Amino acid sequence: MRNPRILSARPPASPARAAMAPQSDFCRPEMVIRVVLAAELLAAVAVAFVAESATDALMRFATATGGVMPAILLWLIAACALRRRLGRWRPVPQYLAAAVAGVLAGLYGCAVLQGTGAITQAPWLAGAWAGGLFGAAAMGVMNLRTAAQMPAAATARLTELQQRIRPHFLFNTLNSAIALVRDDPAQAEAMLEDLAELFRQALAEPGESASLAEEIDLAQRYLAIEQVRFGPRLRIAWQLDKAAAGARLPPLLLQPLVENAVRHGVEPSPEGGELRIRTERRGSRVVIEVVNTLPPLRWAESPLPRGHGIALDNVRSRLRLLHDLQASLSAGLDRDCWRVRIDIPADPTDKPKRTQP
């Protein structure tokens, strides 16, 4: 057998790793922008209560920004640097640590204002109170956001499993393997190994993410099974960029897209169809495309069934849970093909290699 441990399941994610998710979000650029905008909005509201005119409000807001921005950035740096330790703590110590960091950041903002001469007497007590309350509130909002994402992640996982384990796919694979047992035992064994690996991944405890290389491997196993079933009707073209292999994806994300391409692009047509999977690294981004030809309308005795977009909605929601605003998905007609395009961040530790001239 190619993989003697093929039926073993992946170990579940550790509690420490699961608890680390809320704090790790503070390191993301989109979260930094949200926190900064929230702080600036609160500063603008506070200024509006004491300003005597619009001009006075603008001047006070500019002065407040000079202290708020350094304080917020200092707090974000501390939250990002301590995210691993905070992820192992219980909620009460997390809130206390966030509040203490907020107090220190508020005092630092007051020191910046007084040190630069923007104000003659810094509001030390008010700055400390505001910083502490903002730090604890930011941690609370992040924990609530994570708690709200957990049901969404569970729903996305359940939807993915329902799409993955289809009885007709299992029966077709087993029937094909039975037919090959006498004529080609080696191919039958390889097919059953691929099927076992697919189900092992589907039924294992989900991890936080998987590499693009791992997702490509699962897609290749699935298509190897379907290749036996469809034969020359299924034409597959791979264009894989090794520099993109380290990009992170939600586990079991690519295979449902490939399966949909086979079901809607190849299966309905007696002539079969072509499936193209392409990956490419472009600087700090990775592009993934799944393209399938569409069946000719002349073969359709009735209007071709349209999908409900469940797989695409599931992929989109799972990408949002992992990468937030840094990921995008688009899908639609491209001439006589259906194209799904995913744009995600590249692995920052996986630097592309320069080709020698």
Phi, psi and omega per residue, in radians:
M1 nan 2.579 -3.120
R2 -1.255 -0.506 -3.110
N3 -2.454 1.728 -3.073
P4 -1.172 -0.285 -3.139
R5 -1.819 0.510 -2.978
I6 -1.182 -0.405 -3.129
L7 -1.654 0.022 3.117
S8 -1.407 2.510 -3.111
A9 -1.638 2.725 3.083
R10 -1.221 2.552 3.101
P11 -1.187 2.548 3.129
P12 -1.169 2.727 3.127
A13 -1.157 2.469 -3.116
S14 -1.235 2.640 3.118
P15 -1.038 -0.622 -3.140
A16 -1.110 -0.675 -3.141
R17 -1.196 -0.655 3.132
A18 -1.193 -0.644 -3.118
A19 -1.294 -0.277 -3.075
M20 -1.347 -0.271 -3.010
A21 -1.041 -0.783 -3.081
P22 -1.039 -0.788 -3.074
Q23 -1.262 -0.528 -3.122
S24 -1.150 -0.375 -3.140
D25 -1.170 -0.466 -3.124
F26 -1.137 -0.283 -3.140
C27 -1.492 -0.177 -3.085
R28 -1.400 2.478 -3.122
P29 -0.998 -0.686 -3.112
E30 -1.161 -0.574 3.102
M31 -1.268 -0.637 3.068
V32 -1.048 -0.766 3.135
I33 -1.096 -0.745 -3.127
R34 -1.113 -0.753 -3.135
V35 -1.154 -0.747 3.134
V36 -1.102 -0.766 3.131
L37 -1.123 -0.677 3.112
A38 -1.106 -0.753 3.124
A39 -1.130 -0.738 3.116
E40 -1.139 -0.641 3.099
L41 -1.133 -0.743 3.099
L42 -1.126 -0.680 3.099
A43 -1.103 -0.712 3.132
A44 -1.127 -0.695 3.117
V45 -1.150 -0.745 3.132
A46 -1.104 -0.705 3.132
V47 -1.130 -0.615 -3.094
A48 -1.094 -0.445 -3.121
F49 -1.322 -0.430 -3.054
V50 -1.970 -0.202 -3.103
A51 -1.243 2.496 3.140
E52 -1.653 -0.333 3.120
S53 -2.719 3.044 3.131
A54 -1.120 -0.713 3.114
T55 -1.123 -0.727 3.113
D56 -1.120 -0.650 3.123
A57 -1.108 -0.742 3.129
L58 -1.123 -0.717 3.139
M59 -1.151 -0.768 3.126
R60 -1.145 -0.672 -3.136
F61 -1.157 -0.692 3.097
A62 -1.104 -0.710 3.107
T63 -1.142 -0.772 3.135
A64 -1.092 -0.663 3.134
T65 -1.088 -0.608 3.108
G66 -1.071 -0.440 3.075
G67 -1.737 -0.559 -3.096
V68 -1.210 -0.766 -3.063
M69 -1.088 -0.871 3.099
P70 -1.055 -0.667 -3.130
A71 -1.142 -0.778 -3.112
I72 -1.157 -0.759 3.139
L73 -1.122 -0.667 3.089
L74 -1.108 -0.742 3.132
W75 -1.126 -0.715 3.126
L76 -1.125 -0.703 3.112
I77 -1.088 -0.743 3.136
A78 -1.149 -0.769 -3.134
A79 -1.118 -0.653 3.136
C80 -1.258 -0.700 -3.112
A81 -1.201 -0.554 -3.086
L82 -1.739 0.236 -2.999
R83 -1.089 -0.657 -3.113
R84 -1.163 -0.734 3.127
R85 -1.227 -0.729 3.124
L86 -1.080 -0.598 -3.116
G87 -1.133 -0.314 -3.140
R88 -1.659 -0.104 -3.086
W89 -1.605 2.827 3.037
R90 -1.374 2.926 -3.043
P91 -1.005 -0.755 -3.071
V92 -1.068 -0.878 3.067
P93 -1.056 -0.574 3.093
Q94 -1.074 -0.825 -3.136
Y95 -1.126 -0.703 3.132
L96 -1.120 -0.759 3.126
A97 -1.109 -0.732 3.120
A98 -1.125 -0.668 3.129
A99 -1.193 -0.754 3.120
V100 -1.081 -0.757 3.083
A101 -1.087 -0.639 3.096
G102 -1.148 -0.697 3.088
V103 -1.068 -0.823 3.130
L104 -1.099 -0.696 3.128
A105 -1.172 -0.666 3.104
G106 -1.115 -0.733 3.087
L107 -1.122 -0.649 3.109
Y108 -1.130 -0.710 3.095
G109 -1.083 -0.717 3.091
C110 -1.111 -0.685 3.119
A111 -1.120 -0.668 3.109
V112 -1.105 -0.770 -3.133
L113 -1.102 -0.786 -3.128
Q114 -1.275 -0.620 -3.128
G115 -1.187 -0.560 3.131
T116 -1.504 -0.090 3.140
G117 1.418 0.199 3.122
A118 -1.153 -0.582 3.078
I119 -2.386 2.708 -3.111
T120 -1.472 -0.623 -3.135
Q121 -2.297 1.976 -3.103
A122 -1.297 2.472 3.088
P123 -1.397 1.357 -3.015
W124 -1.067 -0.819 -3.098
L125 -1.141 -0.793 3.139
A126 -1.126 -0.679 3.119
G127 -1.120 -0.710 3.126
A128 -1.156 -0.768 3.128
W129 -1.095 -0.827 -3.109
A130 -1.098 -0.738 3.128
G131 -1.115 -0.772 3.131
G132 -1.110 -0.777 3.129
L133 -1.136 -0.707 -3.133
F134 -1.163 -0.715 3.134
G135 -1.086 -0.807 3.124
A136 -1.148 -0.697 3.135
A137 -1.147 -0.702 3.117
A138 -1.088 -0.728 3.090
M139 -1.125 -0.679 3.110
G140 -1.132 -0.746 3.113
V141 -1.101 -0.696 3.141
M142 -1.140 -0.720 3.109
N143 -1.152 -0.677 3.090
L144 -1.150 -0.677 3.115
R145 -1.099 -0.723 3.119
T146 -1.160 -0.733 3.109
A147 -1.091 -0.614 3.115
A148 -1.248 -0.503 -3.134
Q149 -1.333 -0.426 -3.082
M150 -1.068 -0.840 3.058
P151 -1.074 -0.635 3.121
A152 -1.131 -0.696 3.120
A153 -1.162 -0.700 3.122
A154 -1.143 -0.705 3.111
T155 -1.135 -0.735 3.107
A156 -1.104 -0.689 3.114
R157 -1.110 -0.768 3.137
L158 -1.110 -0.752 3.112
T159 -1.073 -0.722 3.128
E160 -1.093 -0.738 -3.138
L161 -1.137 -0.680 3.112
Q162 -1.121 -0.591 3.103
Q163 -1.317 -0.571 -3.056
R164 -1.304 -0.863 -3.005
I165 -1.602 1.441 3.103
R166 -1.732 2.252 -3.089
P167 -1.008 -0.671 -3.080
H168 -1.145 -0.599 3.109
F169 -1.169 -0.740 3.115
L170 -1.091 -0.829 -3.104
F171 -1.137 -0.721 3.126
N172 -1.110 -0.687 3.128
T173 -1.162 -0.781 3.132
L174 -1.123 -0.702 3.114
N175 -1.117 -0.712 3.113
S176 -1.138 -0.683 3.129
A177 -1.160 -0.703 3.111
I178 -1.072 -0.721 -3.137
A179 -1.148 -0.443 -3.091
L180 -1.619 -0.180 -3.035
V181 -0.981 -0.781 -3.101
R182 -1.445 -0.718 -3.058
D183 -1.362 -0.693 -3.076
D184 -2.544 1.382 -3.096
P185 -1.038 -0.626 -3.112
A186 -1.126 -0.734 3.132
Q187 -1.196 -0.642 3.085
A188 -1.100 -0.715 3.117
E189 -1.136 -0.742 3.126
A190 -1.103 -0.673 3.132
M191 -1.131 -0.755 3.136
L192 -1.177 -0.596 3.066
E193 -1.127 -0.758 3.103
D194 -1.084 -0.744 3.126
L195 -1.106 -0.755 3.127
A196 -1.087 -0.690 3.125
E197 -1.143 -0.711 3.107
L198 -1.056 -0.813 -3.118
F199 -1.265 -0.536 3.070
R200 -1.079 -0.784 3.132
Q201 -1.185 -0.658 -3.102
A202 -1.195 -0.608 -3.042
L203 -1.690 -0.135 -3.134
A204 -1.315 2.832 3.062
E205 -1.095 2.247 -3.090
P206 -1.226 2.410 3.025
G207 -1.569 3.132 -3.129
E208 -1.202 -0.665 -3.123
S209 -2.814 2.947 3.072
A210 -2.356 2.706 3.115
S211 -1.346 2.743 3.096
L212 -1.083 -0.598 3.108
A213 -1.071 -0.710 3.109
E214 -1.161 -0.693 3.115
E215 -1.166 -0.658 3.082
I216 -1.120 -0.689 3.127
D217 -1.070 -0.754 3.111
L218 -1.140 -0.717 3.118
A219 -1.104 -0.671 3.111
Q220 -1.147 -0.657 3.093
R221 -1.129 -0.767 3.120
Y222 -1.074 -0.791 -3.109
L223 -1.221 -0.495 3.053
A224 -1.105 -0.654 3.076
I225 -1.165 -0.811 -3.113
E226 -1.205 -0.479 3.104
Q227 -1.113 -0.663 3.086
V228 -1.140 -0.658 -3.101
R229 -1.246 -0.809 -3.038
F230 -1.632 -0.354 3.135
G231 1.113 -2.383 -3.094
P232 -1.205 -0.173 3.101
R233 -1.181 -0.461 3.136
L234 -1.761 1.959 3.138
R235 -1.943 2.152 -3.004
I236 -2.069 2.351 3.078
A237 -2.218 2.167 3.120
W238 -1.879 2.315 3.003
Q239 -2.291 1.592 -2.988
L240 -1.920 2.283 3.091
D241 -1.716 2.044 -3.118
K242 -1.088 -0.504 -3.130
A243 -1.197 -0.275 -3.130
A244 -1.665 -0.038 -2.969
A245 -1.138 -0.442 -3.073
G246 -1.513 -0.078 -3.135
A247 -1.066 2.547 -3.062
R248 -1.710 2.381 3.110
L249 -2.283 2.714 2.943
P250 -1.043 2.441 -3.104
P251 -1.082 2.535 3.116
L252 1.043 0.791 -3.135
L253 -1.799 -0.625 -3.029
L254 -1.384 -0.634 -3.043
Q255 -1.062 -0.747 3.092
P256 -1.036 -0.575 3.089
L257 -1.178 -0.727 3.103
V258 -1.142 -0.714 3.137
E259 -1.110 -0.725 3.095
N260 -1.087 -0.673 3.128
A261 -1.098 -0.691 3.114
V262 -1.202 -0.767 -3.066
R263 -1.151 -0.710 -3.038
H264 -1.713 -0.318 -3.093
G265 -1.862 -0.543 -3.052
V266 -1.867 -0.857 -3.017
E267 -1.042 -0.707 -3.077
P268 -1.244 -0.283 -3.013
S269 -1.839 2.222 3.043
P270 -1.074 -0.438 3.117
E271 -1.419 -0.150 -3.090
G272 1.351 -2.807 -3.112
G273 -2.903 3.096 -3.108
E274 -1.998 2.444 3.115
L275 -2.168 2.234 -3.129
R276 -2.126 2.210 3.070
I277 -2.059 2.146 -3.070
R278 -2.265 2.385 3.002
T279 -2.214 2.524 -3.118
E280 -2.679 2.371 3.037
R281 -1.697 2.248 3.108
R282 -2.178 1.587 -3.108
G283 1.166 -2.062 -3.138
S284 -1.640 0.195 -3.105
R285 -2.135 2.719 3.060
V286 -2.215 2.305 3.138
V287 -1.936 2.301 3.096
I288 -2.146 2.257 3.136
E289 -2.246 2.370 3.016
V290 -2.138 1.998 -3.048
V291 -2.149 2.311 3.072
N292 -2.329 2.511 3.046
T293 -1.242 2.723 3.135
L294 -1.753 2.557 -3.121
P295 -1.189 2.474 3.093
P296 -1.080 2.471 -3.109
L297 -1.175 -0.351 -3.089
R298 -1.187 -0.317 3.132
W299 -1.527 -0.168 -3.050
A300 -1.538 1.985 3.052
E301 -1.262 -0.467 3.060
S302 -2.372 2.900 3.136
P303 -0.939 2.348 -3.111
L304 -1.087 2.415 -3.137
P305 -1.167 2.424 3.124
R306 -1.769 2.496 3.092
G307 -1.297 2.867 -3.136
H308 -1.655 0.027 3.130
G309 1.298 0.273 -3.103
I310 -1.134 -0.783 -3.118
A311 -1.082 -0.759 -3.132
L312 -1.163 -0.719 3.099
D313 -1.099 -0.666 3.127
N314 -1.159 -0.782 3.116
V315 -1.073 -0.758 -3.112
R316 -1.103 -0.768 -3.126
S317 -1.174 -0.674 -3.134
R318 -1.233 -0.621 3.040
L319 -1.118 -0.675 3.138
R320 -1.157 -0.647 3.122
L321 -1.146 -0.617 -3.096
L322 -1.500 -0.795 -3.001
H323 -1.994 -0.054 -3.141
D324 0.976 -2.251 -3.069
L325 -1.362 -0.102 -3.094
Q326 -1.409 -0.137 -3.136
A327 -1.999 2.607 3.086
S328 -2.488 2.664 3.108
L329 -2.403 2.338 3.056
S330 -2.347 2.581 -3.124
A331 -2.589 2.497 3.117
G332 2.973 3.126 -3.140
L333 -1.286 2.434 3.050
D334 -2.351 1.637 -3.014
R335 1.046 -2.027 -3.119
D336 -1.789 0.418 -3.109
C337 -2.254 2.844 2.996
W338 -1.921 2.182 -3.036
R339 -2.079 2.255 3.006
V340 -2.001 2.220 -3.073
R341 -2.184 2.247 3.106
I342 -2.074 2.327 3.121
D343 -2.143 2.041 -3.080
I344 -2.322 2.865 3.079
P345 -1.218 2.534 3.042
A346 -1.357 2.808 3.083
D347 -1.218 2.042 -3.083
P348 -1.124 -0.411 3.140
T349 -1.476 -0.181 -3.116
D350 -1.799 1.584 -3.086
K351 -1.416 2.324 3.128
P352 -1.129 2.444 -3.139
K353 -1.474 2.411 3.108
R354 -1.425 2.315 3.123
T355 -1.385 2.399 3.131
Q356 -1.341 2.392 3.123
P357 -1.192 nan nan
